[in-house]
Amino acid sequence: MKKDQLLTRLTDDQLITRRRALLAGAAALGAVGTAGVFALGPGGKAPRSAAPAAGPAVRRPLKPSVYRLQPLTGYGPPRAAPGRTPVRSRPLLSVSGLGRTMVLTFDDGPDPRYTPDILDTLRAYDVPAMFFVCGEMAAAHPGLLRRMADEGHVVGNHTWSHPLLTRLGRARIRSEMESTCEIVDRTYGEWPRWFRAPYGAWNRAAFQIGADLGMEPLAWTVDTLDWTEPGTRTIVDRVEDGAAPGVVVLSHDAGGDRSQSVRALRRYLPALLDAGYHVTVPRRHQV
């Protein structure tokens, strides 16, 4: 099939319906791999409830919490011949860097209802972020990818249609990833250097094909679970509780109602900066 035939543009309502159905199926699977839908805390305990506290808000110190994935994988220098992307067996979970460095990432977009507001907030604080985009959304909204390029953000590959890669054959996985690389290259102006498997569902084929396409697999350290629409305060608490050097935060700018994610960013980003965190995007030598 020609690439142009893949550039089908679904309506926003169709995309939202598809995302919700897929997310419901993924939730039933539980944690998939080391970067699954839900993370376990120390000792294998489930995360504590994050319901908003009653009474006036109290500013709490930023500290690590059970919302961070256990650091089981993703560390150590890449092992590959010079100029070649290593084939990993697990995704990277964190970044390294001087001082209190953190990375903010947003999946599933771009969506014209929410991505512009997120970009506006990032621009207001002069902070770059990573956007793991779906090819079908990028094809439908190319202007948002061009804005990401103009404003210094990094665009990664989140497949074309957000499927569970663990249920696909190699040819379909390659089509999903390669088609997205091509639309990002044409629109954003640079071939993506990072990819993220939908739902954190990785397999050997995904790692191998990603490396063949010149991309590193990046997961996350703090999952806001914003796709469950838990409330703005809960999202803010999860980011602030999980803040620590090297942390990669997962949020979404599409795939459903992301108004809570937009409002949460406006609250936790200045708090992170006030606490001395340097919010940036990774380079390959930093992982």
N, C-alpha and C positions, 0 to 999 in steps of 0.2 A: 504494500500500500504506500502511495506517495505521502511525503510528509504533509503536503498541503491538505490532503484528505483528513489528516488527524486534527486539523485546526478547527474543530467544531466548537461553536460558541454556545454554551448552554445559558439559559436565563439564570439570574441570581436565585430565584425560588427553586429551580431544579437542582442547582449546585448545593443549596442548603439542605434540601431533602436528601440528596445523596450522602452528604457529609454526616447528617444525623443518623441515617440508617447504618452507615459504616461504623460510626463511633459507638452506636449501641451494640453492634456485633463485636467490636474490639473490646468493649468493657466486659462482655461476657467471657472473653478469653482470659482475663486477668492480666497479670504482668507478663509481657512477652520479652524474653531476653533480659539483659541487664537494664534496659531503658524502657520498661513497660509502661502501661497506663498509670499504675499506682506504684509508689515506692515504699519499701519497708524501712522502718527506723531501726535504731540499734537493737540487736538481739532479735531481729525478725518481727518486731512488733508493728502493728498497723499504725498509721499516722493518727495523732490525736485530733479531736474535733476542732474545727477552726471557726466555730460560731462567733459572731461579734460579741464582745463583752458589753454588759449592761452599763449604763451610766456614761459619763463623759469620757472621751477618748484620752488615754494616757500614753504619752510618748515613751516607748520602751527601747532599750538598747538593742542594736542590731547584733544578732548572734546566730550561729548555726543551729539548725533544728532538725526534727525528723522529716521535714519536707525535702531534705536533701537525699538524693540517691546514695546508697552506700558506695564508697569509692573502690569498687572491685576491679574496674577495668579502665582502660583509656590512658594509662600513664606509660612513660618510657619513650625513648627516642624512636623515630620511625626506622624500620629496617628495610632498605631497598637500595638498589643500585642508583648511583647519582643520576638525577633527571627523571627517575621513575617513581610513580606513586606506590607506596607500599600496599600490599593486600593484607588487611587486618582481619582478625578473627572476632574483634569486639569494637564497638564504636568508641570514639573519644568522648569523655564526659566533662572535661574541664580544660582550662587554658592556663598557661603560666605567664608570668610577667612580673615586672618590678612593682612592689607596693600592692595596694588593695585593688586589683584589677578584676572587673566583672564584665560579662557579655550578656546583652539582652537579645533574644531571638524571638521571631514571630513567624508562625506557620500558616499555611493554607491559602494565603492571599495571592495577589492583591485584590482587595474588595473596595470599591469606590465609596462605600458607606462608612468604613472604619479606617482603612489604611491612611487616607489623607490626614485624619485627626492625629493618628500616631506619628506620622511624619512631621506634622506641625509641632507636636510636643518635643520630639527629638531635636528639631531645628531650634526651638526656643532655648534649649539648654546646650546646644552645640555638641550633641552626643550622637555617635554613629551606632547602628545596630545591624543585625543580620536578619534577612527575610528569606525564609525557605519557601519558595513559591511553587504553586502547582502550574504546570504548563498550560492547562486549559484556561486558568484565570489570567495568566500572563498574556496569553493570546488575545483575550477579551479586553484587557485593560493595559495596553502597552505604555500609555502615558505615565502610569504609576511606576513602572520599571525604569523609565527614563528619568523620572524625578529621583528615584533611589540612587541612580548613578550620579546624577548632578549633585546630590547632597552627601555623597561619600559613604553610602551604606553598602553592605556586602549582600549580594543575592546568591542564595544557594538553591539546590535542586531538591524538590519534595515530590518528585514524579509528576506525570501528566494528569492523572485522574484520581490520585490518592487511594490506590488499592492496597490490600494486604499483600505485600510482596511474597510472604511465605506460602501463599496459595497459588502463585503464578509460576509458569515455566520460564526458563532463561530467556527465550526469545521475547516474551511479553515484558519481562523486567527490563531488558535492554531497550525495547521500544519506549516504555514509560520514561526511562531515565534519559535516553539519548534525544528523544523529541523535545524534552524540557531543556536540555542543554542547548539545543539548537535555537529554540525560541528566545532563551535568555541571551545567548550570544548575539542574535540579530537585533534584539530590542534594547537590552541593557548595555551591550557593547563589549562584553567580556564573557568568555566561557566560565561557567561556575567552577569553583575550586572545592566546594563543599557539598555534601548531600546528606539528607536525613530521611530515613525510612518512615513512611506513615505509621502512626501508632507505636513507633519504636520497635517494629517487627522486622528484625534483621535476619538474613540467612547468608550462607556462604556465597550464593550466586550474586546477591546484592553487593557484598564486599568486593568480589572479583570484578564485576561489571563496573562498579563505581571507580575502582582503581584503573581499569582499562580506559575509562573516560577521563582520567586525570583528576579525580575528586577524592577528598578525605571524608570519612563518615564522622559526623558530629552529632552526638546525642544531647543530653542536658544533665545538669546537676540539681536544679530546683524546678519542679513541675508545679506551676500555679493551678493546674486543673481548671483553668478559666473556662474551658469548653462546657463544664457542668453548670456554669452560671451561678457560682456560689455566693455572689455578692461582692461589691467593690471592696469593702473592708477586709473580707477574707482573702482576696487576692493580694491586697497590699500587705497583710500580715504574713502571708506565705513568702513573699519576696523579702521582706525585711527580716523575718526570722531566719531565712536561709542564706542571707548575705554573708559572704566570706571570700577571701582572695581566691581567684580562679574559677569562681562559680559561673555556670552558664544557665540562664533563666529561660524557661520555655513558656511562651504565651502564644496567642493566636490573634490574627487580624482578619480572619474570614472563617467560613464554615458554619455560621450561625449568628446569633445576636452577640456582637462583641462590644457593646456599649460599656459593659462593666470593665472590660480590659482597657478600653480607652480612658475611662475615668481613673482606673487604678494607676496607670502609667503616670498620669498627671500628679498623683500623690506620692508614689514611691520613688520616682526618679529624683526629684529634688532632695528627698530624705537620704537617698544613697549618696548623692554628691555632697550634701552637708556632713555626712558621716565620714567623708574622706575617700570614698570609692572612686576609682577611675574607670568609667564605663567606656569600653572600646570594642573593637572587633579583632579577631585573632589573625595572625599570620601563621604560616605553616611551621615556622621554627618555634612558635610559642606553644604548640600542643605537646 
